[in-house]
């Protein structure tokens, strides 16, 4: 799986949005897992099986990720995460 920013041990990851000095985006370790697997091209079904949860749970995490990034799609959330350095391309 891709390298994700520090915090995989249970500590939420915080990133500051570009151009905004007051808003921090905090993702939980599970949200990072979901976003990381999505960045590798995995579907909701595949992510659910990898993480041993339901598709509804994966969708729940994606909903939270989209809300936190203030975007309307998973792809837009991934692009923002890449730009903020939360998910690496390696």
Secondary structure, DSSP 4 states (H G I P E B T S, - for coil): ---B-S-TTSPPEEEEPTT-SS-EEEE-HHHHHHHHHHHTT--HHHHHHHTTS-HHHHHHHHHHHHHHHT-SSHHHHHHHHHHHTSB---
